[in-house]
């Protein structure tokens, strides 16, 4: 909407300028909110999955020689 307002502005008056800036700020905040909303769960999931991976690796290393006759 911001780019559309910039391209289709007929006269530079106060109302159209404020509307254009408001649309730009709203679009920017929306983009930032989506990026943060995607990044936070990803970071938390990576920490959780890394912890599970380390636990599984420890279990596998502890039991690696049980079945090979040593």
N, C-alpha and C positions, 0 to 999 in steps of 0.2 A: 504494500500500500504506500509505503514511503517513496519508493522509486516511481510508482504510478503518479503520485501527487507531484513529485519533482518534474516529471516529464510533461504533465498536463496542467501545469499551473499557468493560468491565463494572465492574471494580474497579481502582482506581489503586494497584497494587503495584509493587514495584521491577522485577520481570521484565517486566511489560507496558509500563512506562514506558521502560525501556531498549530493548526491542524496537521500540517506536514511534519513538523517537529514532533508532535505528540505521536503520530503514527510511527515515526522512526524510533523513538524511545520505546514504544510498546513492542515493536518488532525486535529490537535489540534485547530487551528484557526477556521476551519470550524465547529467543534463541539461547540466551544464557541459562535460563531456567531449564530448558530441555537438556542442554549439555550437562548441567549439574545433576539433573535427575537421572541421567544415564550413567554418569561417572561414579556417583556415590555407591549405588548397588554393585557396580562392577568391582570397585575397590574392596568392598566388604566381602563379596563372593570370592575374590582372589585370595584374601587372607584366610578365609574359612577353608577353601580348597587346598591351599598350601599346607595348612595345619593337618588336614586329613591325609595328604600325600606323605608328609613327614612321618606321621604315625604308622601308616601302611608300610613305608620303607623300613622303619625300625622293626616292625613285626616280621617282615620278610627276612631282614638281615639276622634277626634272632633265631629264626627257624631254618636257615638255609642249609645247615649240615645235618639236620635230623634224619633225613631220608636217604642220604648218600653213603651211609655206612661208616661214618667217622665218629 
